[in-house]
């Protein structure tokens, strides 16, 4: 029997972000660029979503202790730490100073160059790719895999954009991804796929 994929909270989140920010970019491009600037409103919202995602996956791990929820919670914490430059933005200069002394930089993006994006992309790719095998206790809904594909398309589109738009689309991709990971942790996949 063929099972239909219902829209998930994560897919609804991604579609809403694309529609809202595309409309804003068409109507008021300077405002869009300001919102999506480095350390702007979108990036700060992404930080909050990473916190929500961490808590959601930790709660899932408490309900049914498994490796996947703990790995995702840990992944979100590492990404949040990197997004916050390992404490530098929070005034935790000792963390930043220790990293600078140990590795020469406080920012993994700078330290690893473009490779950092690949490192941070692998866990979500593996997780959302697992939806192709169907929903399970710790696999995302198929609709969440579709949402991840839309995020990947947005990130790919940024590569051909002018520099100011490239950065803005990167921030949008991150906002959508962190929101998707949070949604995937909040809503069990078995309640999404029919």
VEXKE-663594 format. One record per residue: z, y, x of N, C-alpha, C, O in turn; residue in three letters. Coordinates in pm, whole numbers, padded with zeros to 5 digits, always signed. Atoms other than C-alpha are relative to their C-alpha. Example, Ala and Ser with C-alpha at 12.3 -4.5 7.8 and 13.67 -1.06 7.14 Angstrom:
# residues 2
+00000-00119+00089+00780-00450+01230+00000+00120+00090+00066+00118+00194ALA/-00006-00119-00082+00714-00106+01367+00073+00109-00077+00090+00220-00026SER/
//
This chain:
# residues 194
+00000-00117+00084+00000+00000+00000+00000+00124+00089+00078+00134+00183UNK/+00009-00123-00078-00097+00342+00136+00112+00095-00039+00134+00124-00157UNK/-00110-00093+00026+00197+00580+00173-00046+00141+00027-00105+00168+00132UNK/+00036-00139-00016+00140+00949+00123+00106+00071+00083+00223+00035+00080UNK/-00093-00082-00075+00296+01202+00353+00030+00124-00081-00060+00201-00115UNK/-00041-00120+00071+00493+01465+00170+00022+00113+00099+00043+00090+00218UNK/-00032-00113-00086+00542+01813+00305+00149-00008+00034+00232-00037-00052UNK/-00139+00005-00045+00862+01826+00507+00052+00142+00015-00025+00238+00012UNK/-00059-00130-00027+01103+02110+00566-00059+00058+00128-00087+00177+00136UNK/+00056-00045-00128+00969+02128+00922-00142+00051-00014-00177+00155+00043UNK/+00138-00044+00021+00605+02151+00813-00002+00129-00081-00082+00219-00052UNK/-00008-00124+00079+00696+02415+00553+00041+00116+00091-00013+00226+00078UNK/-00043-00102-00095+00875+02610+00830-00117+00049+00086-00137+00169+00101UNK/+00111-00036-00089+00572+02601+01061-00108+00076-00077-00159+00177-00028UNK/+00102-00068+00080+00326+02697+00787+00046+00141-00037-00032+00236-00028UNK/-00053-00132+00035+00550+02984+00675-00005+00095+00120-00041+00212+00105UNK/+00006-00084-00120+00574+03113+01034-00143+00045+00030-00167+00162+00058UNK/+00140-00033-00028+00198+03098+01085-00051+00105-00099-00112+00204-00059UNK/+00049-00093+00102+00123+03273+00756+00066+00138+00015-00003+00240+00014UNK/-00072-00128-00009+00393+03541+00794-00042+00079+00123-00068+00199+00114UNK/+00031-00075-00121+00314+03629+01153-00148+00030+00013-00183+00130+00076UNK/+00143-00034+00003-00065+03612+01106-00022+00123-00088-00098+00213-00052UNK/+00013-00116+00089-00032+03854+00815+00052+00126+00070-00012+00231+00064UNK/-00055-00115-00070+00190+04085+01020-00092+00046+00112-00112+00166+00131UNK/+00090-00035-00110-00049+04072+01316-00124+00071-00052-00176+00161+00014UNK/+00117-00065+00059-00339+04168+01089+00033+00138-00055-00048+00230-00043UNK/-00038-00126+00064-00152+04447+00912+00056+00100+00101+00024+00219+00093UNK/-00067-00090-00093+00053+04591+01200+00016-00068+00136+00124-00114+00172UNK/+00000+00070-00129-00042+04447+01539+00106+00055+00098+00171-00025+00165UNK/-00103-00048-00093+00186+04681+01740+00141-00050-00037+00220-00083+00052UNK/-00132+00051+00041+00489+04574+01534+00012-00149+00035+00116-00193+00085UNK/+00000+00142-00035+00394+04206+01579+00027-00018+00149+00110-00099+00189UNK/-00016+00013-00144+00365+04253+01955+00141+00039+00044+00195-00019+00139UNK/-00138-00038-00033+00705+04427+01964+00097-00111-00037+00188-00142+00040UNK/-00089+00110+00042+00873+04146+01768-00011-00120+00092+00088-00187+00121UNK/+00025+00120-00079+00714+03880+01985+00002+00027+00150-00038-00059+00229UNK/-00009-00032-00143+00772+04056+02318+00108-00085+00066+00197-00137-00001UNK/-00103+00072-00076+00973+03887+02591+00135+00063-00029+00148+00185-00027UNK/-00135-00042+00036+01343+03910+02499+00004+00079-00130+00100+00152-00156UNK/+00005-00069+00129+01238+04044+02158+00065-00083-00110+00134-00182-00084UNK/-00065+00062+00116+01345+03941+01809-00037-00148-00015+00049-00230-00047UNK/+00039+00141+00014+01142+03617+01803+00073-00086+00102+00120-00195+00069UNK/-00065+00081-00103+01289+03497+02132+00149-00014-00029+00205-00122-00010UNK/-00143+00009+00034+01644+03578+02024+00022-00093-00120+00120-00167-00125UNK/-00008+00093+00113+01583+03395+01698-00019-00144+00047+00044-00236-00005UNK/+00020+00134-00058+01457+03099+01902+00129-00053+00060+00160-00172+00047UNK/-00127+00041-00059+01787+03092+02086+00095-00052-00108+00160-00154-00090UNK/-00086+00043+00110+01975+03069+01757-00046-00134-00056+00036-00220-00087UNK/+00052+00126+00053+01745+02791+01635+00031-00116+00094+00057-00227+00047UNK/-00038+00106-00094+01812+02592+01953+00146-00040-00019+00180-00157-00007UNK/-00140+00030+00029+02183+02619+01876+00014-00083-00126+00091-00179-00129UNK/-00003+00076+00126+02125+02497+01520-00053-00141+00024+00005-00239-00025UNK/+00058+00132-00028+01905+02213+01648+00099-00088+00075+00112-00207+00045UNK/-00100+00076-00076+02172+02106+01896+00108-00055-00093+00141-00173-00088UNK/-00106+00042+00093+02439+02096+01626-00051-00104-00099+00020-00199-00131UNK/+00057+00095+00097+02209+01915+01380-00013-00140+00062+00021-00240-00001UNK/+00017+00131-00063+02129+01639+01630+00132-00061+00043+00146-00184+00043UNK/-00133+00054-00029+02491+01606+01738+00062-00059-00127+00127-00163-00121UNK/-00050+00053+00127+02584+01560+01371-00069-00132-00035-00004-00224-00084UNK/+00071+00126+00025+02314+01292+01337+00054-00110+00090+00066-00225+00047UNK/-00053+00100-00093+02455+01116+01644+00136-00050-00046+00170-00166-00023UNK/-00132+00043+00051+02800+01109+01482-00016-00093-00119+00065-00185-00137UNK/+00022+00083+00119+02659+00956+01163-00043-00141+00039+00005-00239-00019UNK/+00051+00130-00045+02478+00675+01342-00024+00011+00150-00135+00044+00194UNK/+00013-00019-00145+02542+00676+01716-00120-00075+00057-00127-00198+00054UNK/+00120+00053-00064+02210+00623+01888-00038+00093+00113+00009+00206+00122UNK/+00044-00077-00115+02043+00744+02201-00090+00117-00040-00077+00226+00017UNK/+00097-00104+00035+01766+00948+02030+00068+00131-00042+00033+00236+00013UNK/-00063-00128+00036+01993+01206+01859+00072+00066+00118+00069+00189+00132UNK/-00069-00057-00116+02198+01249+02176-00098+00058+00102-00073+00163+00160UNK/+00103-00051-00091+01886+01290+02390-00056+00131-00053-00075+00226+00023UNK/+00054-00123+00057+01749+01551+02150+00101+00114+00005+00064+00228+00033UNK/-00103-00103-00012+02079+01739+02141+00009+00049+00144+00017+00170+00169UNK/-00003-00037-00141+02091+01733+02522-00122+00080+00041-00111+00179+00115UNK/+00125-00073-00028+01728+01845+02543+00012+00144-00050-00024+00238+00022UNK/-00015-00135+00057+01804+02141+02313+00097+00084+00083+00073+00203+00103UNK/-00096-00074-00084+02104+02239+02527-00062+00043+00133-00041+00156+00177UNK/+00065-00035-00127+01900+02229+02850-00102+00111-00022-00108+00205+00056UNK/+00099-00103+00029+01620+02433+02692+00069+00133-00031+00024+00238+00013UNK/-00073-00122+00031+01871+02683+02554+00055+00063+00129+00047+00185+00147UNK/-00052-00052-00127+02032+02717+02898-00113+00065+00080-00094+00171+00140UNK/+00114-00055-00072+01690+02773+03052-00048+00129-00067-00079+00227+00002UNK/+00043-00120+00073+01593+03023+02781+00093+00117+00029+00050+00232+00036UNK/-00097-00105-00029+01910+03216+02855+00016+00023+00151+00111+00087+00196UNK/-00004-00011-00145+01835+03195+03228+00132-00050+00057+00189+00010+00148UNK/-00119+00066-00050+02133+02970+03280+00120+00094+00003+00200+00090+00097UNK/-00118-00082+00014+02383+03229+03167-00016+00144+00043+00071+00226+00014UNK/+00017-00135-00051+02242+03542+03330-00002+00104-00114+00054+00212-00099UNK/+00008-00094+00112+02169+03707+02992+00134+00014-00072+00156+00112-00144UNK/-00130-00007+00065+02520+03634+02875+00106+00061+00091+00223+00069+00055UNK/-00094-00061-00093+02677+03799+03175+00073-00102+00086+00169-00067+00155UNK/-00062+00104-00080+02769+03468+03339-00066-00002+00138-00138-00095+00172UNK/+00070-00017-00127+02659+03585+03680+00031-00111+00101-00049-00135+00191UNK/-00034+00106-00096+02837+03302+03863-00097-00117-00013-00133-00178+00088UNK/+00099+00108+00018+02600+03046+03710-00132+00042+00064-00192-00035+00139UNK/+00127-00049-00055+02298+03259+03797+00007+00009+00152-00089-00027+00220UNK/-00015-00011-00145+02431+03327+04148-00002-00137+00066-00062-00154+00172UNK/-00001+00135-00056+02495+02958+04207-00139-00061+00003-00177-00125+00101UNK/+00137+00051+00001+02142+02865+04102-00086+00073+00102-00167+00011+00172UNK/+00078-00078-00096+01995+03147+04309+00029-00050+00142-00062-00065+00223UNK/-00038+00046-00133+02189+03026+04614-00052-00142+00025-00096-00174+00136UNK/+00038+00140-00017+02105+02660+04553-00149-00024+00000-00199-00103+00080UNK/+00143+00029+00012+01740+02675+04452-00087+00123+00016-00210+00113+00013UNK/+00079-00120-00026+01636+03035+04512-00042+00076-00124-00109+00178-00112UNK/+00040-00069+00122+01590+03133+04149+00095-00037-00112+00157-00144-00108UNK/-00086+00031+00114+01783+03151+03824-00080-00045-00121-00022-00075-00225UNK/+00084+00028+00114+01489+03073+03600-00090-00118+00031-00169-00113+00126UNK/+00080+00118-00027+01331+02729+03580-00149+00025-00017-00231-00037+00051UNK/+00142-00032+00015+01003+02877+03457-00055+00055+00132-00162+00015+00176UNK/+00045-00057-00127+00978+03080+03777+00005-00103+00112-00086-00111+00195UNK/-00019+00098-00106+01108+02803+03998-00109-00107-00002-00163-00143+00103UNK/+00095+00110+00012+00871+02536+03867-00141+00045-00034-00233-00037-00038UNK/+00132-00049+00040+00579+02759+03767-00039-00060-00134+00047-00089-00216UNK/+00050+00054+00126+00361+02626+03485+00045-00143-00027+00041-00188-00141UNK/-00044+00139+00018+00494+02273+03543+00121-00008-00092+00143-00110-00156UNK/-00118+00004+00086+00812+02369+03358-00039-00017-00146+00033-00082-00222UNK/+00043+00017+00139+00616+02391+03034-00031-00146-00030-00001-00195-00138UNK/+00031+00142+00020+00495+02035+03082+00129-00081-00009+00140-00171-00092UNK/-00127+00073+00002+00847+01912+03156+00069+00017-00133+00121-00079-00190UNK/-00067-00026+00126+00985+02080+02846-00082-00047-00120-00027-00059-00229UNK/+00084+00045+00111+00690+01963+02633+00005-00152-00020-00020-00200-00130UNK/+00005+00147+00009+00721+01590+02709+00095-00057-00105+00051-00137-00187UNK/-00088+00060+00102+01033+01508+02501-00045+00026-00145-00046-00069-00224UNK/+00049-00017+00138+00900+01675+02180-00129-00077-00026-00148-00129-00137UNK/+00124+00076+00021+00558+01513+02233+00031-00147-00026-00028-00208-00115UNK/-00036+00140+00021+00718+01169+02263+00069-00019-00136+00041-00115-00208UNK/-00074+00011+00126+00950+01232+01968-00093+00010-00120-00091-00076-00208UNK/+00088-00017+00116+00687+01364+01727-00116-00099+00000-00170-00132-00105UNK/+00100+00106-00007+00433+01112+01852+00051-00131-00059-00028-00211-00109UNK/-00057+00122+00057+00674+00838+01742-00016-00006-00152-00004-00113-00211UNK/+00021-00002+00145+00609+00947+01382-00125-00077-00040-00139-00119-00155UNK/+00123+00075+00030+00271+00776+01407+00031-00146-00033-00049-00214-00097UNK/-00042+00137+00032+00461+00445+01387+00072-00007-00133+00115-00115-00175UNK/-00069-00005+00128+00615+00556+01057+00140+00055+00016+00193+00065+00127UNK/-00135-00059-00001+00950+00705+00963+00102-00109+00029+00081-00226-00002UNK/-00110+00090-00028+01270+00546+01077+00127+00081+00012+00125+00202-00006UNK/-00130-00068-00006+01634+00629+01125-00001+00118+00095+00061+00221+00068UNK/+00002-00110-00096+01561+00845+01427-00142+00035+00043-00163+00082+00155UNK/+00136-00046-00022+01188+00903+01404-00026+00113-00097+00027+00112-00209UNK/+00027-00110+00092+01055+01223+01255-00092-00044-00114-00161-00146-00105UNK/+00093+00023+00110+00870+01234+00925-00142+00024+00051-00163+00102+00144UNK/+00140-00020-00040+00491+01212+00954-00041+00145-00016-00119+00197+00064UNK/+00034-00141+00020+00468+01565+00816+00051+00086+00116-00010+00187+00150UNK/-00050-00073-00117+00680+01684+01110-00095-00017+00119-00108+00074+00200UNK/+00099+00021-00105+00421+01530+01344-00120+00092-00022-00177+00144+00074UNK/+00108-00094+00032+00155+01736+01164+00043+00142+00040-00036+00217+00098UNK/-00052-00131-00039+00374+02044+01213-00004+00017+00151-00041+00124+00201UNK/+00005-00008-00146+00402+01965+01583-00142+00022+00048-00164+00097+00143UNK/+00140-00019-00037+00022+01941+01605-00043+00146-00024-00119+00201+00055UNK/+00031-00141+00026-00005+02290+01447+00060+00090+00108-00001+00188+00151UNK/-00064-00077-00107+00240+02423+01706-00080-00015+00129-00102+00083+00200UNK/+00080+00024-00121+00037+02263+01986-00131+00078-00007-00177+00130+00094UNK/+00123-00077+00017-00278+02426+01845+00025+00149+00024-00058+00217+00084UNK/-00035-00141-00023-00105+02765+01845+00019+00025+00149-00028+00125+00203UNK/-00021-00015-00145+00005+02714+02205-00133-00006+00075-00153+00069+00170UNK/+00132+00010-00064-00349+02610+02302-00081+00127-00023-00152+00173+00066UNK/+00074-00124+00031-00494+02918+02128+00048+00115+00088-00030+00206+00119UNK/-00053-00108-00083-00268+03138+02339-00066+00005+00137-00070+00110+00201UNK/+00059+00006-00133-00445+03023+02655-00124+00089+00013-00153+00139+00122UNK/+00120-00083-00004-00761+03213+02562+00023+00142-00049-00073+00220-00061UNK/-00031-00133+00054-00584+03523+02430+00022+00101+00113+00054+00063+00226UNK/-00036-00103-00100-00542+03856+02611+00147-00013+00038+00225-00066-00041UNK/-00137+00021-00048-00217+03869+02815+00111+00037-00098+00205-00040-00115UNK/-00108-00038+00093-00007+04058+02558+00005-00095-00118+00114-00126-00168UNK/+00003+00094+00113-00119+03823+02282+00038-00139+00046+00097-00215-00031UNK/-00038+00132-00052-00076+03516+02503+00151-00015-00002+00203-00117-00049UNK/-00145+00004-00002+00291+03596+02553+00056-00005-00142+00151-00079-00169UNK/-00046-00002+00139+00336+03671+02182-00021-00134-00068+00067-00182-00140UNK/+00026+00131+00060+00174+03345+02077+00090-00108+00061+00128-00202-00008UNK/-00096+00093-00062+00393+03159+02328+00136+00011-00068+00199-00090-00098UNK/-00129-00020+00067+00703+03312+02170-00003-00057-00141+00094-00118-00186UNK/+00014+00057+00135+00574+03217+01823+00004-00152+00007+00069-00216-00076UNK/+00000+00146-00014+00507+02860+01940+00141-00053+00023+00181-00153-00035UNK/-00137+00043-00028+00860+02833+02077+00088+00012-00125+00166-00078-00155UNK/-00077-00019+00123+01013+02975+01757-00030-00112-00099+00061-00169-00159UNK/+00037+00106+00094+00817+02725+01547+00052-00136+00047+00102-00214-00033UNK/-00045+00129-00052+00903+02433+01777+00151-00017-00015+00196-00122-00062UNK/-00145+00013+00008+01276+02502+01791+00045-00010-00145+00140-00082-00176UNK/-00030+00013+00143+01283+02551+01414-00035-00139-00052+00038-00196-00132UNK/+00041+00135+00040+01094+02224+01368+00102-00104+00047+00139-00193-00029UNK/-00098+00095-00051+01338+02036+01591+00130+00009-00081+00192-00092-00111UNK/-00119-00017+00084+01627+02185+01390-00021-00065-00137+00067-00136-00186UNK/+00028+00060+00132+01463+02086+01060-00001-00152+00007+00050-00219-00082UNK/+00006+00146-00016+01398+01734+01189+00141-00058+00012+00166-00170-00034UNK/-00137+00046-00013+01766+01703+01274+00080+00015-00128+00172-00063-00154UNK/-00076-00027+00123+01887+01846+00943-00036-00093-00114+00050-00127-00195UNK/+00046+00081+00113+01677+01631+00708-00043-00137+00050-00140-00147+00124UNK/+00038+00135-00044+01666+01254+00762-00143-00033-00043-00181-00003-00156UNK/+00141+00025+00030+01302+01136+00778-00021-00095-00117-00120-00083-00190UNK/+00020+00094+00110+01352+00853+00531+00006+00070-00135-00045+00017-00234UNK/-00003-00072+00126+01421+01114+00263-00123+00087-00017-00142+00150-00121UNK/+00119-00085+00006+01092+01291+00344-00127-00082-00028-00215-00035-00100UNK/+00120+00081+00017+00834+01010+00356+00017-00094-00117+00120-00160-00132UNK/-00005+00091+00115+00754+00818+00041-00096-00114+00019-00107-00201-00067UNK/
//
